[in-house]
């Protein structure tokens, strides 16, 4: 007996791969749509794949045909995509749409987008609830476009029930932004000292793709209009992530050093999780409304991630493999070994 029909937009991406697998195993008849089509080896044989450009309104309408019971959109971004989905509301029973914790701002109007400015790092309450203020909608940056998407979809009310999942730092195989590369490459390069700003105490709440897929599965079973945070059971510190990567790779524990405060210079002490204030999401609403229980933890999921990462960069330049990562974190910032060694030498240490 099937649960109904499900369409996944962005099925070939990191989130989509896991979500298709979770929905299919839960009994849904899944159509996995992506720009190039194709299948993932982990999907059950009955999953149907389709090549669709989601920017093409007619193609998306053709994909839905007479309709589906649930639609998952992994790549919706901005008000235009919201209009596209709401224009097809009469063919969609309910929707689940991936949003981001980047929509939040603190009580001084600071957000992810202001981090590069003087005193621009947001200081959120711990943990951040879904009622926390958000950035204004617009086209200025990632966060403003995501909140524009959210508001346009929520305005539809009962016409299109939609669950919006505000994801934290997504991790797992097939990531275009694999933050764990910061430590994986250091292990492979024989770097035994970790220079971490803020004493390695920074926390940026992660969410594994399998946990995100579980939230998608639960939301598909319980249609409604809601906004929910999406995260792993715990939010480890950067120092704890470093130790977990070492353990997953069978390496001895690295020595943690670094300033108690901000990074001393470019390429020294800054990781993809580094922030002076913790970013931890409250998962109470997801637990209450969906019965969410994580299917994995950060540490449990890490061996598969680091093995995939090590294989991806073997014999290749990391920035060619992960151009999205390279655009956000240039090599001299992410792997500024020369600057790191100078800082260590001044302290009498060596990487």
N, C-alpha and C positions, 0 to 999 in steps of 0.2 A: 504494500500500500504506500503510495507516495504522499508527501506533504503538500504537494502543489508544484507549480512551475516557478522557477527562479531564473532571472537574467542577471549576469554579472558584467558590468562595464569596467574595463581595465583588468581583465582576467589574467593577462600575461605578466602583470607586475607583481611585486613582492606581496602585497596584501591580497590581490586577486587570486593568486595561486593557492594560498592557504584557505581563503574563504570558499572558493569553488569546492575544494576538497571537503571542507567541513559541512557545507550545505548538501553536497551529494551524499555523504555518509549519513546525513540526517534524513534522507529520504526524498529530497527535492529533485525534481527533474530540471537539471541545470543547463542553461545555455551560457557558455563562456565566451564573451565577446572582447576582442582587442583589435588594434589597428591591423595587425598582420595575421590574426587568427592563430591557429596552432594549438597544441595540447601540452600539458605538463605530465610527466611520467607518473606522478603521484595521483592523478585523477582517475576515478573509476571509468570503465570503458563506456558507460552509458552517457557520460557528459558530452554534450554537443558543443562544438566550437564554431565560432563565426568570426569572419573578418569584417570589422565595422569601424569607420571613422566617426567617433562620437561628435565631431564638429559638424557633421553632415546631418541636418535635421531629418531629411527624408530617409537616409540610411538607418538612423536610429528608430524612426517610426516603423520601417520595414522589419527591423530586428524584433520589435515587440509584437508585430503582427496584430492578432486579435487581443493580445494582452498577456500579462503575467501576474501571478499572485504576489510576488515580491521582486523588487529590483534593488540590487546593490550597485552603487556608483562609487568606485574607488578613486576616481580621478576628477570628480566635479570640482569646479574652481571658479567662483565669481557668479555674479547675478545672471549672466548670459546662460550658463549651464542650468541655473535654477529655472529660468524661463523655459528652457528646452524641456526639462522634466515636467514642469507643471502643465505645459502644453499637451503632454501625453498622459495627464493624470487620470483620464477616463479609461486608460488601458492598464493602469498599475494599481494593484490592490493595496500595497504599502511599499515604502522605500526605506532603505538604510543607506546613509551617505557618510563617507569618511570626512571629518573635519579635523581640527587641530587645536591643541592647547595654545597655539600662537595667537588665538583670538583674545586672550585675557590681557587686561592691563591692571596695574596696581593703582593705589589711591592717589598717585601723583601723575597718572597718565602714561607711565612707562610700560613698555612691552618688549617682546623679542626684537621688534624693529628698531628700538632706540638703544640697543646694547652698545653700539659703536660710538655713541655720543658720550661726552663727559657726564659722569654720574647717571648714565642712561640705563643701567641694569635694573630691571624691575625687582621689587621686593614684595612678593606675594605672601598672603597668609599661608600658614602650613596647617593642614593641607588646603589646596585651592578647591572650592566648591563650584558647581555650575552656576551659582548665583553671583559669582565674582563679576565685576564690571568688565566689559569687553571694549575693544578698540572700535572706533566709528567705521561703518561700512564704506567701501569705496574701492578704488583701483590702485591705491598708493603702494601696497605691498602684499605679501602673502597673507598676513593676518587680516587685513581689511577686506581682502577679496573673499576669504573664507567666511567672515562674519556676514558679508553681503549675501553670500550663498545661503547661509543659515537662515537669515531673517526672511529672505524671499520664499524659502521653502516652508518655514513655520507659519508664514502668513496665510498659507492655503488652508490651514485648519483641517477639518474633516475631509476636505476634497482630496487630499493626498497625505495620509498619515506617514510621517517620516521620523525615523530615529537618526539623530546626528551624533556621531561618535567623535569626541574631541580627543584625538590620540596624542600620547606623549612621544618620547624618543623611540620610534619604531626600530626594532632590531630583528635579526634572523637572516637566513640565506636570501639571496637575490636582491639585497638592498642596494639602491643606487647611492645611498649615503651611509655606508657602513662605519659608524663611529668606532666600533671595536678594532678597525684597522690600525688606529693609533697605537694600541698595545700589541696587536698581533705582529705588526711589522717590526716593532722594537724587539720582541722575542726572537723573531727570525734573524734580525740584524745583530743579535748578541748584546743588546743594550741592557745592562743589568741594574741600572739606577733609573728611577722614575722621578723626574723633577715635576712636581705638581703644585700649582698655585693654591692658595688658601689651605695649605697643609693637606691637600687631597680630600677635603671635606665637602666639596661641591656635590650637589645631588640634582639630577635632571631625570625625572621619573621615566623609566623605559616601559615599553609595551612590546612583547614578542608577538609576531604575526599570528601565531596560533592562539594567543589570548585574544587578540583583536578579532580573529575569525570566530572564536567562541562567542564573543559579544554579538557579532553579526548573526550567527546561528540563533541565538536566544532572541534577538530583536525580530528576526523573521518569524519566529513562533508567536511573538507577542506584539502585534502591530500597535502603533500609537505615535503620537507627536510628542517628542521629547528630545532633550539634549543630555548626553551622558559623557562623563570622563571615561577614558579607556587607558588602563595601565596594568602593569604587573603587580603581584601582591606586595612587593617591596620596592623601594627606591634606593638602591645602593649608592654609596659615595664613590667618587672617582677612585680613591685608594682601594676600595673593596672590588671595584670592577677590574683594576689592575691585577689584584691577587687572584680573582676568578679566572682571568685570561691566562695567567701563568699556570694555574692548576689545570685548566682545560687543555693546555698545550704540553703538559708534562714538564714544565720548566720550574726551576727552583724559585721561591718567592723573591721578587725584586726588592731592592732597597728603596724606600720612599723618602725623598728629601724635597725641600722647597720652601718658599716663603710662606709665612702665615697669612699674608695678604695677597695683593694683586700680582699678576705675572710681572717679573722685573723687566722684560723686554720681549720683542717679537720672537716667537719660536721657543720661548722658555716658559714652561709651566702651564701653557694653555692647551686644553684638550677639547674635544667636541662636546663635553658635558660641563665645562668649567663656567661657573657663575658664582658671584660673591654671596648670593642668597639662594637658598634651596628652592627648587621647583618640584613640588610634590602634589599630586592630584588626589582628591577625595573620591573614593570609589563607592561610597555608601549608596548613592542613588542607583548605580548599576546593579549592586547587590540586592537592593530593595525591589526595584522595578522589574529586573530581568532574572533574578536569582543567580547572578554572575558569580562563578567560582573559577578562578584561573586554572587552566589545564597544565601550565608549566610555570617554573620560576626562572629568574634570570640565570642562575647558576646551572640549573638542569638543562636549559636550552643552549648554553654556550658552546659545548663541544661541537655540535653540528655547525654552528655559525663560524667558529674559528677554523674548522677544517675546510669549509667552503671558501673562506677568505684566503687562506694560505694557498689553496689550489688555484684561485683566480689570479693571484699575483705572481705565481711561480714563473720565473724567467721573464717577467714583463715589468714595465714601468707602471707603478700603481695609478698614476694620473691618467694613463691611457685606458686602463680598465674601468676606472671610476671618475669620469669627467665631471659629473655633478658634484662629487665630493671635492674635486680639485678646484672647481670654481668657487666654492665656499671657503675652502681651506687650502691655500697655496702650499706647495711643498716646503718652502722655507718657514712657514708657520706651523704646519703639522709635524714635519720631520726636520726641524732646524737643529740638526745634530751639532753643527759647528758652534752656533750660539749657545747651545746647551752645554757643550764641553767647556767653553770659555767661562760660563757661569760656575760650573762645577770646579774648574781649576782655581778660580778665585776663592772658592770655599775649601780648597784642598782635597776635592773629590774628583772622580773620573767616571764617565759613563761607560 
